[in-house]
Amino acid sequence: MTPESAAVAYSGVVAALGAALALVLVVPSLRRAGWRLLGLAIVCGGEVVVLGLITDAAGAPYLIDLAAAAAVVLTVLLAAATAAGAGLRMRWIVPAVWGVVVLPVTALGPLLTTAGCRGTPCELLDFGGALPLAIAPASFVLLALLMPRSRRNDLPAPGTRASVLLGGALWAAFVVWIAAMEGLVDAYTPLLLVAGGVGPGVGAAVWLIVDRLRRSARPPARSLALGALAGIVATMAGAATVAIPWSVAVAVLAGVISAVIARGRTRSVARAGWVVLAAGLIGLVAPVVSGDAIGVLFTAQIEAVPVPLVAAGAVAGFAALVSLPVWLGIRFGSRSPAGVPSGWAIPDSN
C-alpha cells in the first residue's frame, strides 16, 4: 500500500472501531466484554485480511476496512446471543463461529467466484461488503427462534439520549468508513461521502414517518436510529455506483419496507434479522437496477439482475446452515443466563 492508501484505510479502521466502542458503551451487558470483543475482532479480521491477500481476492485497503467493520457485527451478535437466551459463556459461540467461519467464506467466496466477471453481467457489485457484513449475520441470527420462549429476552432498547448519541455515532462512522473503502481519495470520494450521509438520513426520516402514520408507541429518537441503520445497510453495496437521486429512492424503499417488517417488535432477535436482510437485499439489487451507467435502467442488461439474488441466497443459506448447530448447542448445552435482567435496557432519559 502507498502512504495515501494506508492513511485512508486507517481512517476507516478508526471509524469502525469507534462505532463498535459506541455500541459497547450503550449496552450495559457488553461493557465488561469490550477487550474480549476487540481480541476476537483482531483474530477474525486478521484471518480475512491474510486469506484475502493470499488468494488475491481484493486489495489490502478494502480487506482491512471490511475486517475492521466486523468488530461492529461481532458486538451486535454478542448482544443478540444474550437477548436470545444464551448463557454468559455460551453466548460467545455466536460471534466466534460467525467471525471465524462465516465471515471469511462470505467475504471472499463471492469475490473469488466472480473474479473473472469484471465488466460483464455476471459481475457482483457489492462495494461495501453487504453480503458478509449484513446478509450473513442477519441470516445467522434467524434461527435464534430455536431458543425456548422462556429464555428469550429483548434486544437492548437505548433511551432517547442514548439513541440520539448512538445513531449519530454510527452515522458519522459510516460516512468515513464507506469513503475509506475506496482505498484512496479520488473522483469517487465525493459520491461516497454524499451516499454515506444521505442513505442513513433518508432511512431515518422515512422510518419515523412510517411509525408516526402507524401511531407506533416507539420513541421518535429510536425510530430515527433504526431508520438510520436500515439506510446504512441499504447504502453499503451501491455507494460507489448508485448516484443521486437513485440512492435516495433506495433509502426510501429500505426505510419503508424495514419499518413495515419491524412493526412493533424490532427488539426481537429474529425480527431484527429480517429487517437487516430486507434492507441488505434492496441495497444489493440497487446497483444492477439503477447503477450509474451499468444498471438495467441504463443498459437493459436484464441478465445481471439474478447475480445479487443468487449471491444473497447462497450467503444467507450458508450462514443459516452454519448457525443451526450453534443455536442447538446453545439451547441444549447451557442454562438460562444468570445476571441478565429482563429487558436489560438503558433507562429512557430526555
C-alpha beads as a LAMMPS data file, in Angstrom:
LAMMPS data file: protein, C-alpha beads

350 atoms
349 bonds

1 atom types
1 bond types

-500.0 500.0 xlo xhi
-500.0 500.0 ylo yhi
-500.0 500.0 zlo zhi

Masses

1 110.0

Atoms # bond

1 1 1 0.000 0.000 0.000
2 1 1 1.060 3.563 -0.656
3 1 1 1.163 6.039 2.260
4 1 1 -2.052 7.611 0.944
5 1 1 -3.866 4.260 0.795
6 1 1 -2.624 3.372 4.269
7 1 1 -3.899 6.687 5.667
8 1 1 -7.317 6.226 4.048
9 1 1 -7.572 2.637 5.266
10 1 1 -6.535 3.707 8.761
11 1 1 -9.342 6.293 8.863
12 1 1 -11.827 3.534 8.049
13 1 1 -10.433 1.313 10.800
14 1 1 -10.709 4.119 13.359
15 1 1 -14.303 4.839 12.289
16 1 1 -15.338 1.182 12.504
17 1 1 -13.735 0.630 15.900
18 1 1 -15.297 3.864 17.132
19 1 1 -18.737 2.576 16.110
20 1 1 -18.101 -0.710 17.924
21 1 1 -16.998 1.200 21.028
22 1 1 -20.187 3.278 20.949
23 1 1 -22.250 0.072 20.949
24 1 1 -20.269 -1.380 23.850
25 1 1 -20.792 1.773 25.912
26 1 1 -24.535 1.888 25.220
27 1 1 -25.329 -1.761 26.027
28 1 1 -24.745 -2.488 29.738
29 1 1 -24.189 -6.237 29.295
30 1 1 -21.338 -5.592 26.838
31 1 1 -19.285 -3.145 28.866
32 1 1 -17.178 -5.840 30.505
33 1 1 -16.745 -7.649 27.195
34 1 1 -15.017 -4.819 25.334
35 1 1 -11.470 -6.164 25.404
36 1 1 -12.556 -9.698 24.558
37 1 1 -14.586 -8.369 21.645
38 1 1 -11.559 -6.434 20.416
39 1 1 -9.392 -9.556 20.637
40 1 1 -11.974 -11.617 18.754
41 1 1 -12.261 -8.875 16.112
42 1 1 -8.489 -8.859 15.610
43 1 1 -8.412 -12.636 15.165
44 1 1 -11.359 -12.775 12.754
45 1 1 -10.374 -9.650 10.860
46 1 1 -6.791 -10.821 10.570
47 1 1 -7.994 -14.098 9.115
48 1 1 -9.953 -12.265 6.416
49 1 1 -7.042 -9.973 5.536
50 1 1 -4.467 -12.775 5.355
51 1 1 -6.675 -15.129 3.331
52 1 1 -7.780 -12.276 1.066
53 1 1 -4.198 -11.285 0.290
54 1 1 -3.098 -14.906 -0.251
55 1 1 -5.939 -15.569 -2.684
56 1 1 -5.703 -12.082 -4.243
57 1 1 -9.455 -11.692 -3.705
58 1 1 -9.231 -7.924 -3.149
59 1 1 -6.813 -5.115 -2.347
60 1 1 -5.370 -4.563 1.110
61 1 1 -7.289 -1.306 1.894
62 1 1 -10.645 -2.948 1.127
63 1 1 -9.822 -6.054 3.162
64 1 1 -8.538 -4.048 6.138
65 1 1 -11.607 -1.798 6.330
66 1 1 -14.000 -4.705 5.833
67 1 1 -12.217 -6.608 8.607
68 1 1 -12.457 -3.578 10.898
69 1 1 -16.218 -3.327 10.314
70 1 1 -16.508 -6.917 11.524
71 1 1 -15.915 -5.551 15.048
72 1 1 -19.307 -3.827 14.870
73 1 1 -21.029 -7.011 13.705
74 1 1 -19.353 -9.115 16.400
75 1 1 -20.597 -6.676 19.040
76 1 1 -24.162 -6.832 17.716
77 1 1 -24.072 -10.628 17.534
78 1 1 -22.928 -10.910 21.143
79 1 1 -25.841 -8.701 22.207
80 1 1 -28.211 -10.786 20.060
81 1 1 -26.983 -14.051 21.592
82 1 1 -27.579 -12.673 25.087
83 1 1 -31.064 -11.498 24.145
84 1 1 -31.858 -14.891 22.625
85 1 1 -31.201 -16.552 25.980
86 1 1 -27.629 -17.803 25.701
87 1 1 -25.637 -18.125 28.911
88 1 1 -22.908 -15.634 29.693
89 1 1 -20.269 -18.068 28.420
90 1 1 -22.188 -19.859 25.682
91 1 1 -23.176 -16.546 24.079
92 1 1 -19.601 -16.132 22.799
93 1 1 -20.121 -19.086 20.447
94 1 1 -22.371 -16.958 18.220
95 1 1 -19.891 -14.170 17.335
96 1 1 -16.933 -16.590 17.372
97 1 1 -18.405 -19.036 14.840
98 1 1 -19.669 -16.221 12.643
99 1 1 -16.297 -14.461 12.727
100 1 1 -14.067 -17.491 12.241
101 1 1 -16.191 -19.496 9.774
102 1 1 -18.902 -17.392 8.140
103 1 1 -17.084 -14.067 7.733
104 1 1 -14.117 -15.256 5.625
105 1 1 -16.276 -17.520 3.457
106 1 1 -18.914 -14.880 2.720
107 1 1 -16.375 -12.049 2.359
108 1 1 -14.008 -13.843 -0.005
109 1 1 -16.109 -16.575 -1.623
110 1 1 -18.315 -14.294 -3.772
111 1 1 -15.287 -12.218 -4.819
112 1 1 -13.302 -15.288 -5.903
113 1 1 -16.302 -16.891 -7.625
114 1 1 -16.918 -13.806 -9.784
115 1 1 -13.265 -12.787 -10.194
116 1 1 -13.356 -13.107 -13.972
117 1 1 -16.632 -11.234 -14.443
118 1 1 -15.424 -7.637 -14.242
119 1 1 -17.256 -5.512 -16.794
120 1 1 -19.745 -8.276 -17.675
121 1 1 -23.310 -9.000 -16.489
122 1 1 -22.060 -11.640 -14.037
123 1 1 -20.013 -9.087 -12.078
124 1 1 -21.028 -8.869 -8.412
125 1 1 -21.496 -5.245 -7.336
126 1 1 -21.093 -5.094 -3.565
127 1 1 -18.843 -2.131 -2.852
128 1 1 -19.264 -2.012 0.928
129 1 1 -19.443 -5.729 1.665
130 1 1 -23.177 -6.004 2.347
131 1 1 -23.029 -9.774 1.808
132 1 1 -20.616 -10.585 4.664
133 1 1 -21.484 -7.654 6.944
134 1 1 -25.298 -7.559 6.654
135 1 1 -26.810 -10.570 4.857
136 1 1 -24.612 -13.173 6.584
137 1 1 -25.000 -12.002 10.221
138 1 1 -28.714 -11.308 9.754
139 1 1 -29.234 -14.854 8.471
140 1 1 -27.080 -16.214 11.296
141 1 1 -29.482 -14.912 13.976
142 1 1 -32.732 -16.025 12.341
143 1 1 -32.514 -19.456 13.956
144 1 1 -32.480 -17.847 17.390
145 1 1 -36.147 -18.841 17.174
146 1 1 -34.953 -22.320 18.187
147 1 1 -34.337 -20.968 21.683
148 1 1 -37.175 -21.528 24.178
149 1 1 -39.517 -18.570 24.573
150 1 1 -38.972 -18.630 28.320
151 1 1 -35.291 -17.814 27.820
152 1 1 -35.622 -15.135 25.155
153 1 1 -35.149 -11.514 26.041
154 1 1 -35.366 -8.285 24.089
155 1 1 -32.504 -6.614 22.301
156 1 1 -31.234 -3.501 24.077
157 1 1 -33.560 -0.510 23.904
158 1 1 -31.499 2.656 24.485
159 1 1 -33.219 5.664 25.947
160 1 1 -33.804 8.851 23.998
161 1 1 -30.440 10.438 24.688
162 1 1 -28.545 7.192 24.105
163 1 1 -30.439 6.567 20.846
164 1 1 -29.514 10.012 19.539
165 1 1 -25.865 9.642 20.502
166 1 1 -25.589 6.089 19.169
167 1 1 -27.394 6.902 15.924
168 1 1 -25.199 9.933 15.362
169 1 1 -22.016 7.993 16.104
170 1 1 -22.926 5.169 13.722
171 1 1 -23.926 7.647 11.020
172 1 1 -20.683 9.622 11.267
173 1 1 -18.597 6.444 11.404
174 1 1 -20.358 5.071 8.334
175 1 1 -19.654 8.199 6.270
176 1 1 -15.918 7.919 6.978
177 1 1 -15.810 4.127 6.663
178 1 1 -17.662 3.832 3.340
179 1 1 -15.433 6.518 1.801
180 1 1 -12.342 4.711 3.105
181 1 1 -13.419 1.500 1.329
182 1 1 -12.284 3.121 -1.932
183 1 1 -8.702 2.889 -0.686
184 1 1 -7.680 6.374 -1.813
185 1 1 -9.013 9.864 -2.370
186 1 1 -10.219 10.128 -5.970
187 1 1 -13.179 11.198 -8.103
188 1 1 -15.465 8.731 -6.310
189 1 1 -14.776 10.118 -2.834
190 1 1 -17.391 12.939 -3.006
191 1 1 -20.027 10.453 -4.208
192 1 1 -19.181 8.098 -1.354
193 1 1 -19.330 10.862 1.249
194 1 1 -22.708 12.030 -0.058
195 1 1 -24.065 8.476 -0.231
196 1 1 -22.867 7.786 3.305
197 1 1 -24.644 10.882 4.559
198 1 1 -27.841 10.689 2.515
199 1 1 -28.657 6.983 2.905
200 1 1 -28.886 6.862 6.710
201 1 1 -30.527 10.299 6.867
202 1 1 -33.294 9.390 4.429
203 1 1 -33.780 5.987 6.040
204 1 1 -34.154 7.625 9.460
205 1 1 -36.707 10.161 8.224
206 1 1 -38.758 7.542 6.375
207 1 1 -38.851 5.122 9.316
208 1 1 -40.019 7.936 11.601
209 1 1 -42.775 8.896 9.150
210 1 1 -43.973 5.285 8.902
211 1 1 -44.036 4.952 12.693
212 1 1 -45.978 8.202 13.052
213 1 1 -48.505 7.115 10.406
214 1 1 -48.929 3.811 12.211
215 1 1 -49.193 5.650 15.543
216 1 1 -46.426 3.495 16.933
217 1 1 -45.559 3.892 20.605
218 1 1 -41.847 3.767 19.754
219 1 1 -39.999 6.951 20.830
220 1 1 -39.074 9.177 17.857
221 1 1 -35.347 9.012 18.660
222 1 1 -35.456 5.225 18.482
223 1 1 -37.349 5.320 15.165
224 1 1 -34.674 7.620 13.770
225 1 1 -31.868 5.345 14.974
226 1 1 -33.497 2.239 13.481
227 1 1 -34.146 4.026 10.203
228 1 1 -30.543 5.202 10.043
229 1 1 -29.423 1.594 10.474
230 1 1 -31.697 0.482 7.616
231 1 1 -30.293 3.287 5.461
232 1 1 -26.724 2.266 6.274
233 1 1 -27.347 -1.356 5.307
234 1 1 -29.130 -0.380 2.087
235 1 1 -26.342 2.031 1.076
236 1 1 -23.362 -0.307 1.511
237 1 1 -23.487 -2.291 -1.735
238 1 1 -24.147 0.537 -4.182
239 1 1 -22.419 3.502 -2.553
240 1 1 -19.967 3.916 -5.448
241 1 1 -22.310 3.048 -8.305
242 1 1 -25.796 4.296 -7.413
243 1 1 -25.938 8.052 -7.897
244 1 1 -28.327 10.666 -6.533
245 1 1 -31.365 10.627 -6.813
246 1 1 -31.411 6.839 -7.113
247 1 1 -29.632 6.404 -3.795
248 1 1 -32.400 8.440 -2.189
249 1 1 -35.001 6.136 -3.732
250 1 1 -33.127 3.086 -2.429
251 1 1 -33.016 4.531 1.098
252 1 1 -36.713 5.403 0.968
253 1 1 -37.643 1.890 -0.148
254 1 1 -35.424 0.307 2.502
255 1 1 -36.826 2.555 5.216
256 1 1 -40.444 1.815 4.324
257 1 1 -40.065 -1.946 3.945
258 1 1 -37.877 -2.302 7.035
259 1 1 -40.284 -0.283 9.191
260 1 1 -43.243 -2.350 7.972
261 1 1 -41.428 -5.634 8.640
262 1 1 -40.330 -4.450 12.077
263 1 1 -43.763 -3.342 13.223
264 1 1 -43.558 -3.102 16.998
265 1 1 -41.040 -5.890 17.553
266 1 1 -37.669 -4.555 16.466
267 1 1 -36.234 -5.842 19.742
268 1 1 -36.919 -9.442 18.781
269 1 1 -33.648 -11.007 17.563
270 1 1 -35.236 -12.846 14.622
271 1 1 -37.340 -9.826 13.647
272 1 1 -34.241 -7.632 13.652
273 1 1 -32.579 -10.208 11.396
274 1 1 -35.404 -9.969 8.877
275 1 1 -35.198 -6.163 8.917
276 1 1 -31.479 -6.202 8.102
277 1 1 -31.989 -8.895 5.453
278 1 1 -34.640 -6.813 3.702
279 1 1 -32.560 -3.629 3.715
280 1 1 -29.445 -5.521 2.611
281 1 1 -31.220 -7.224 -0.277
282 1 1 -32.646 -3.921 -1.502
283 1 1 -29.172 -2.433 -1.406
284 1 1 -27.649 -5.388 -3.303
285 1 1 -30.201 -5.232 -6.096
286 1 1 -29.931 -1.446 -6.456
287 1 1 -26.635 -1.355 -8.433
288 1 1 -27.832 -3.760 -11.137
289 1 1 -31.119 -1.872 -11.481
290 1 1 -30.183 1.793 -11.099
291 1 1 -26.399 1.836 -11.007
292 1 1 -24.921 4.797 -12.864
293 1 1 -24.366 3.692 -16.497
294 1 1 -24.334 -0.010 -15.511
295 1 1 -27.837 -0.702 -14.227
296 1 1 -30.726 -2.193 -16.150
297 1 1 -32.294 1.254 -16.456
298 1 1 -29.251 2.363 -18.473
299 1 1 -28.056 -0.787 -20.235
300 1 1 -31.111 -3.084 -20.398
301 1 1 -28.863 -6.000 -19.354
302 1 1 -31.600 -7.894 -17.561
303 1 1 -29.325 -10.934 -17.182
304 1 1 -27.394 -9.062 -14.469
305 1 1 -30.380 -8.960 -12.108
306 1 1 -30.159 -12.572 -10.833
307 1 1 -26.497 -12.173 -9.791
308 1 1 -27.072 -10.353 -6.467
309 1 1 -30.132 -12.505 -5.758
310 1 1 -28.169 -15.733 -6.213
311 1 1 -25.253 -14.362 -4.178
312 1 1 -27.543 -13.235 -1.364
313 1 1 -29.342 -16.588 -1.357
314 1 1 -26.078 -18.516 -1.216
315 1 1 -24.643 -16.359 1.579
316 1 1 -27.871 -16.419 3.598
317 1 1 -28.247 -20.160 3.187
318 1 1 -24.653 -20.845 4.205
319 1 1 -24.879 -18.593 7.271
320 1 1 -28.155 -20.147 8.388
321 1 1 -26.793 -23.676 7.887
322 1 1 -23.695 -22.952 9.973
323 1 1 -25.820 -21.313 12.668
324 1 1 -28.094 -24.349 13.106
325 1 1 -25.722 -26.450 15.258
326 1 1 -24.684 -23.267 17.096
327 1 1 -28.197 -22.456 18.284
328 1 1 -28.999 -26.094 19.010
329 1 1 -25.796 -26.366 21.037
330 1 1 -26.646 -23.230 22.997
331 1 1 -30.196 -24.423 23.640
332 1 1 -29.243 -27.818 24.987
333 1 1 -25.789 -27.021 26.330
334 1 1 -26.408 -24.071 28.619
335 1 1 -28.764 -22.938 31.299
336 1 1 -30.667 -19.700 31.352
337 1 1 -28.283 -16.743 31.564
338 1 1 -27.706 -15.503 35.071
339 1 1 -27.261 -11.877 35.929
340 1 1 -29.005 -10.527 32.821
341 1 1 -32.179 -8.696 33.901
342 1 1 -35.282 -8.894 31.739
343 1 1 -35.108 -6.234 29.049
344 1 1 -31.546 -5.164 30.123
345 1 1 -32.268 -1.792 28.548
346 1 1 -30.833 1.597 29.300
347 1 1 -33.385 3.719 31.208
348 1 1 -35.034 6.284 28.981
349 1 1 -33.721 9.766 29.587
350 1 1 -34.708 13.012 27.955

Bonds

1 1 1 2
2 1 2 3
3 1 3 4
4 1 4 5
5 1 5 6
6 1 6 7
7 1 7 8
8 1 8 9
9 1 9 10
10 1 10 11
11 1 11 12
12 1 12 13
13 1 13 14
14 1 14 15
15 1 15 16
16 1 16 17
17 1 17 18
18 1 18 19
19 1 19 20
20 1 20 21
21 1 21 22
22 1 22 23
23 1 23 24
24 1 24 25
25 1 25 26
26 1 26 27
27 1 27 28
28 1 28 29
29 1 29 30
30 1 30 31
31 1 31 32
32 1 32 33
33 1 33 34
34 1 34 35
35 1 35 36
36 1 36 37
37 1 37 38
38 1 38 39
39 1 39 40
40 1 40 41
41 1 41 42
42 1 42 43
43 1 43 44
44 1 44 45
45 1 45 46
46 1 46 47
47 1 47 48
48 1 48 49
49 1 49 50
50 1 50 51
51 1 51 52
52 1 52 53
53 1 53 54
54 1 54 55
55 1 55 56
56 1 56 57
57 1 57 58
58 1 58 59
59 1 59 60
60 1 60 61
61 1 61 62
62 1 62 63
63 1 63 64
64 1 64 65
65 1 65 66
66 1 66 67
67 1 67 68
68 1 68 69
69 1 69 70
70 1 70 71
71 1 71 72
72 1 72 73
73 1 73 74
74 1 74 75
75 1 75 76
76 1 76 77
77 1 77 78
78 1 78 79
79 1 79 80
80 1 80 81
81 1 81 82
82 1 82 83
83 1 83 84
84 1 84 85
85 1 85 86
86 1 86 87
87 1 87 88
88 1 88 89
89 1 89 90
90 1 90 91
91 1 91 92
92 1 92 93
93 1 93 94
94 1 94 95
95 1 95 96
96 1 96 97
97 1 97 98
98 1 98 99
99 1 99 100
100 1 100 101
101 1 101 102
102 1 102 103
103 1 103 104
104 1 104 105
105 1 105 106
106 1 106 107
107 1 107 108
108 1 108 109
109 1 109 110
110 1 110 111
111 1 111 112
112 1 112 113
113 1 113 114
114 1 114 115
115 1 115 116
116 1 116 117
117 1 117 118
118 1 118 119
119 1 119 120
120 1 120 121
121 1 121 122
122 1 122 123
123 1 123 124
124 1 124 125
125 1 125 126
126 1 126 127
127 1 127 128
128 1 128 129
129 1 129 130
130 1 130 131
131 1 131 132
132 1 132 133
133 1 133 134
134 1 134 135
135 1 135 136
136 1 136 137
137 1 137 138
138 1 138 139
139 1 139 140
140 1 140 141
141 1 141 142
142 1 142 143
143 1 143 144
144 1 144 145
145 1 145 146
146 1 146 147
147 1 147 148
148 1 148 149
149 1 149 150
150 1 150 151
151 1 151 152
152 1 152 153
153 1 153 154
154 1 154 155
155 1 155 156
156 1 156 157
157 1 157 158
158 1 158 159
159 1 159 160
160 1 160 161
161 1 161 162
162 1 162 163
163 1 163 164
164 1 164 165
165 1 165 166
166 1 166 167
167 1 167 168
168 1 168 169
169 1 169 170
170 1 170 171
171 1 171 172
172 1 172 173
173 1 173 174
174 1 174 175
175 1 175 176
176 1 176 177
177 1 177 178
178 1 178 179
179 1 179 180
180 1 180 181
181 1 181 182
182 1 182 183
183 1 183 184
184 1 184 185
185 1 185 186
186 1 186 187
187 1 187 188
188 1 188 189
189 1 189 190
190 1 190 191
191 1 191 192
192 1 192 193
193 1 193 194
194 1 194 195
195 1 195 196
196 1 196 197
197 1 197 198
198 1 198 199
199 1 199 200
200 1 200 201
201 1 201 202
202 1 202 203
203 1 203 204
204 1 204 205
205 1 205 206
206 1 206 207
207 1 207 208
208 1 208 209
209 1 209 210
210 1 210 211
211 1 211 212
212 1 212 213
213 1 213 214
214 1 214 215
215 1 215 216
216 1 216 217
217 1 217 218
218 1 218 219
219 1 219 220
220 1 220 221
221 1 221 222
222 1 222 223
223 1 223 224
224 1 224 225
225 1 225 226
226 1 226 227
227 1 227 228
228 1 228 229
229 1 229 230
230 1 230 231
231 1 231 232
232 1 232 233
233 1 233 234
234 1 234 235
235 1 235 236
236 1 236 237
237 1 237 238
238 1 238 239
239 1 239 240
240 1 240 241
241 1 241 242
242 1 242 243
243 1 243 244
244 1 244 245
245 1 245 246
246 1 246 247
247 1 247 248
248 1 248 249
249 1 249 250
250 1 250 251
251 1 251 252
252 1 252 253
253 1 253 254
254 1 254 255
255 1 255 256
256 1 256 257
257 1 257 258
258 1 258 259
259 1 259 260
260 1 260 261
261 1 261 262
262 1 262 263
263 1 263 264
264 1 264 265
265 1 265 266
266 1 266 267
267 1 267 268
268 1 268 269
269 1 269 270
270 1 270 271
271 1 271 272
272 1 272 273
273 1 273 274
274 1 274 275
275 1 275 276
276 1 276 277
277 1 277 278
278 1 278 279
279 1 279 280
280 1 280 281
281 1 281 282
282 1 282 283
283 1 283 284
284 1 284 285
285 1 285 286
286 1 286 287
287 1 287 288
288 1 288 289
289 1 289 290
290 1 290 291
291 1 291 292
292 1 292 293
293 1 293 294
294 1 294 295
295 1 295 296
296 1 296 297
297 1 297 298
298 1 298 299
299 1 299 300
300 1 300 301
301 1 301 302
302 1 302 303
303 1 303 304
304 1 304 305
305 1 305 306
306 1 306 307
307 1 307 308
308 1 308 309
309 1 309 310
310 1 310 311
311 1 311 312
312 1 312 313
313 1 313 314
314 1 314 315
315 1 315 316
316 1 316 317
317 1 317 318
318 1 318 319
319 1 319 320
320 1 320 321
321 1 321 322
322 1 322 323
323 1 323 324
324 1 324 325
325 1 325 326
326 1 326 327
327 1 327 328
328 1 328 329
329 1 329 330
330 1 330 331
331 1 331 332
332 1 332 333
333 1 333 334
334 1 334 335
335 1 335 336
336 1 336 337
337 1 337 338
338 1 338 339
339 1 339 340
340 1 340 341
341 1 341 342
342 1 342 343
343 1 343 344
344 1 344 345
345 1 345 346
346 1 346 347
347 1 347 348
348 1 348 349
349 1 349 350
